[in-house]
Amino acid sequence: CQNDVRDNSTFFHHESELMLSLTLIYTISATMMLLQPLLLLGSLLSHSQAARPLILSTPQHAVASDTNAISQSIKLDPDPFPEEDKTYTKYEYYPPYCSTPQEMEKRAIPPLSYTNIQTQLVHVTALIRHGSRTPFSGAPSYKCWNGYWESLDTGVWNCDLLTYMSPPATTKEKGKEVDEHGNLLDEEPDFLFEKRYDALLSKQTTDGGLMESGNILNGTCQMGQLLARGYEQELSNGKHLRQAYFYDGDKTADEHAAADPRMRLWDLTKDDNSIPSHASTIGDPTKEMFQEPNLKYRADDEQRTLMSGQVLLRGLFGPELAATGDDETAVIKLHTADYTVDVLTPNGKVCPRVEELRNEAYESDEYKSWVQSSIEAKTTKSLMKDEMGIDEVPEVILDCMMTTICTDRNLPDALNDYDGTGGGNFEVVADFAVNNFTFPYKYNGGAYSKLGMGPLWLEIMSNILQIVDANHHPTSSSGMPPPKLALFSGHDTTLMPILATLGEQVWSGKDWSPYASMLQIEIHEVLDTDERYPSGYAFRLIYNGNVLTSKMDECSAAELCDVQVLVKQVMSFASEYEDVNCATKVKSTRESKMGEMKDVTVNLLSTPGGALTMLALVVFSMALGSVATYFIMRRRLRREYKYADTLTLAELSMSALDDDENDISGDVDRSRIESAVSSGIGLDENTIDENSLI
C-alpha cells in the first residue's frame, strides 16, 4: 500500500469507494473459495445417497438430537437391574428373525440320509451370528420413528445379563508351573470381575424418587449388547452341535445325528477320540476336547459376538467344562483382532476396493430403477410418509423393528400387524429394507461379497485344506494340526456375504440371517471307493438346520458333494486383502476429482429440487463471502499504518482533505493535518490513525 500511495497521483478520496471496489474483488474470490467446499459437501451428500442403501431423513417431528438431553429426560425404574423377560408373549406371531425357542428347535442339525456309502466326519467349521441384542447405536444417528427415544418402552434398555472378566493368576505357584518340556504354562485366573453398566446412574431425583442414566441407551445396557434371549439362543446352538457330533452312549437320542457312527466327531464312550483310518492328524486326542488344537475359536472384538461364542461353547462342552474340578480352571483360547481392521465382515476401510464395489452396486441402473420405480419401493415410501409421518425410509428401520418386536416392546400402530402372511405393513417395510441392504451382496456375480470375504474364506480353508490336501497344505505355521471344530462368531453381515459367495442358488439374497443363525461346513472322509468323490473327501453345507449342498453348482441333488467343488468355488477369491485387489479403480488425480464433481453436480441437478439446491448454495456462498469480506476489509482499513517520512504523510493527508481537488505541492499546511490526527498520536512519531484522518 505504501508504494501505491507514493507512485500514483490519484487516490480514492472516499472510504466507501475503496470499500466497494475491494469488496467486489474479494467477493468474487471468496465466493469461488467458499463455493468449492459447499459443492464438495453436496458431493458427499449426493455420493452418500448413491452409496448407501437408503437416504437418511428426519421425521417431521424430529427426535431429540442430543443424547444427554434424552438421558436426562427419561426416568428409569428404581431397580437398575430388572429381570429380563425371556419369554415371547406380547405378540401372537413373531418373525423368524427373532429366533424364538420354537424357531430354534427347528434348526437341529439333520442326520445323514444316505446309507449306501461308508464315510466318517473329520472336521466341522461353524459360523454363527450373535444372538438377540440391543440397538447397535443411539440417538440421534439411530432414527426409527417419532417418539422412539422419548418412550420409556423403546427408549430405555436395561440388562441383567452381565459380563464377567478374569485377570491372570498372580500367585507365584501358578505362575511358575511348567509342562514336561519346561515351558511356562498359561496362568489361570484366581477370581472374576462382574462388569456392570451402571456407573452413570444418578442418585434419586427429587421429583419422584426415580433414577436417571447417562448411558447412550438410557439404561444399564451397552450398545449392541447380547440380551438374555440371545444367551438362550446360543445355548441352543451349542446343544444342537453336541447332539449332532457328540456320542454319549444312552444319553444320545436315536433321532440325534450323533446316533449315526459316521457323524461322531467325538465319541465319549471311547478313551481314544482320534479320527479312525485317517492318515494325517486332526486335533490332539491327548488334549481336552475344548483345548487347541481340537477347537479353534475365532470372533471379532464385539461384546455380543464374544459372548455368543462363549455361550455356545458352554452348551457344547458344558459337562466337560464342569468336570475340570475346583483345582483347575478350564481355559479356552479366543482369537480376535482390532474390530476396525478385522475381516469377519467386508472391510472397506482396510480394502477401499470393497467399498467401491458396494458403491457401484448402489449406483447401478438396476438398483436405481428398483429403488425409484418398483411397486415395492413406492408402497414402502408411501406407507412411511402417510401413516408414520416420515419422508423417507430410515436406514436403520429393519433393526428398529426387529429389536422392538423381538423384545416384546411396543411397535407403532402402523407397523403392528405382523402375522407371517406377507401382506401386512410390517412385512412390506421389512422386505423392502432387507432387499435394499442386501442388494450389493449378489450384484455383479457377488463381486463385493467375494472380495470382502476373501480373507475369512482363507482362514476357513486353511483348516480344511490341511485335511483334504495334506500333501500340498501341510501343518500350519503355528505347528498345530487342523482342528476338529473351528468356530467363527460374527454377524449377519458375516453369514449373508459368505452365503452369497457359494453360488447363485445357495442364498436368495432376500432372506436376512436371523439372530443366532448358524452355518456348518462338514468335511467327511469317504472310506469307500466312489467315483462321485474322486478326492476321497466330501462336504455337507447346512444353514439353520437345512441342507444346502445340492444348491451349489456341480453338486446336483447330492447331500454330500466332492470337496473339490467347494475348493474350486472359493479358492479363486480366498486371499488376504492385497494392494493389487484393494486398490480403488478411481484415479486420485485432479482430472478425476473434477470429473467426479461434475458427475455429482449433474446428478444433483437431475434430482427433484436439485436446481434449487444448487442455486441456494451459490446464493449462500455469495452472501457469506460478501459479509465476511466487508468485515475483513473494514478492519483492515481501520488499522494503523506507519509511514517512512512526513512528506508522504502530508501528501496522503492533504489529498484526503482537499475538497477543491487542487494539486498538492510546495509547503504543507501542517495545522490542518494536526487537527485531523487522532488525540495522542503525534507527527513526530510518524504514526497516524488513517481512518480518523480521512
Beta strands, then each sheet from edge to edge (+ up, - down):
strand 1: 119-129
strand 2: 163-165
strand 3: 193-195
strand 4: 246-247
strand 5: 266-267
strand 6: 295-299
strand 7: 334-335
strand 8: 485-490
strand 9: 518-526
strand 10: 537-543
strand 11: 546-547
strand 12: 561-562
strand 13: 641-642
strand 14: 687-688
sheet 1: 7+ 6+ 8+ 1+ 9- 10+ 11-
sheet 2: 7+ 6+ 8+ 1+ 9- 10+ 12-
sheet 3: 2+ 3-
sheet 4: 4+ 5+
sheet 5: 13+ 14-
end
